[in-house]
Amino acid sequence: MERHQRVRRRLKLRQLEILLAVADTGNMAKAAIRLAITQPAISRALADAEHTLGVPLFERGTHGVEPTQYGKALLKHGIAAFDEIDQGVKEIDFLADPTAGELRIGCPAGLSEGIVLDVINRLSRQYPRVVFHVDIATGNALIEQLRQRNVELGFDRQAVPGETDVNLEVLYDEPLIVVAGVNNPWVKRRKIGLADLVNEPWTWPPPGSSYDALVIEAFRANGLTAPCAALYSHAINLRISLAATGPFLAVVNAGVMAKPGKYPSIRKLAVELPTTRRELHLITLKKRILSPLAQRFVECVRDIAKSLPPKK
C-alpha cells in the first residue's frame, strides 16, 4: 500500500480537528477545554498523528507548543479540507433552502460603500434571510484572509504580485474623485485646477496606503507637492461626513457617487485627479470551489460591472 493511502486511512478528521485546536491555542490544556475532551486525549491524538506520518508535528516547550515545518504543512491543508466540507454543507443547505445562508467578503473600506453594497442590496431583496459579513482588508492582508478561509471572496484595486494561488479577474476601472459639501464655494466652480486646492483642508486614507500613494502621484502629475491631509482615515463615512458638514475636501472612489441621491449633502468637484484610475479585481483562491451563494454574488457583480461606462 502506498504511503499516502496508508496515511489517508489512518489519519482521521477528528485528529485534524484536534491538531488545529492545539495550533490555534498553542496549548494542549486550552485545546482540551475548547473541544470539551481530556488533555490525555489531546496528547494521544497528537502522538498517533505523528506516528502515522513519521515526523514531529509540534515542538513542546515550557510555554506551550508550536507547529514544526511538518505541522504547518499539514495544518495548512487541514484548514482547506475542513473548509471544503463546510462548503459542501453550505451547498446542501442552499439547495434545500436558497433563501438562507451566509457569505463572508473581504474588501477595502471604499468598496464597502460602492459595488459591494450595491450587490448586497440586490441579493438581500432576493434572499432576505441571507447574512453577509464584510471584513475590511486590502493587499496582502486580504490575500491572507482568503487563504485562511476567513472570507470566501475578495475585492481590491491593487493586484498583489507573485501570488500564484489566487485568481484575479478585472471587473472594471474607476478614478478617484474629490467631493465637498453642497454649501462649499468650490462646488459652484465649473473648472478647478488641482493647484487651486492645495491649501484647502483635505481628508483621504493614511500615509503608506495605496490610496495615499495615488493621491500624491496625482499632485505630482500636475507639477505640485501634495499637501498633508488635515485628517487621514480609512473610514469613508467619516471622510464624507467631514466634507458634508465643513470645509473639508474628501477623496473618494468615483463609484461612491454613482447613484444619484445616495449622498445628497455632498457634490463632486470639477477637478481631475490624473493617474488615479485603477482596476477593480475580484480575487478568489484557485483551488477553492465557491459556494452557490458566492457564485450568485459574483454573477451580480459582473452584471453591474457590464453596465458601467467603458474605460476612457
MOTA-V69704 format. One record per helix or strand. SS is the DSSP state (@ for helix, = for strand). FROM is the first residue (numbers start at 1). LEN is the number of residues. If there is no record, write none. Layout:
ss from len
SS FROM LEN
SS FROM LEN
This chain:
ss from len
@ 3 8
@ 13 13
@ 28 8
@ 39 15
= 58 4
= 64 4
@ 69 28
= 100 8
@ 109 4
@ 115 12
= 129 8
@ 139 9
= 153 4
= 166 9
= 176 6
@ 185 4
@ 194 4
= 202 3
@ 210 12
= 231 2
@ 236 10
= 249 5
@ 254 4
= 266 3
= 278 8
@ 292 16
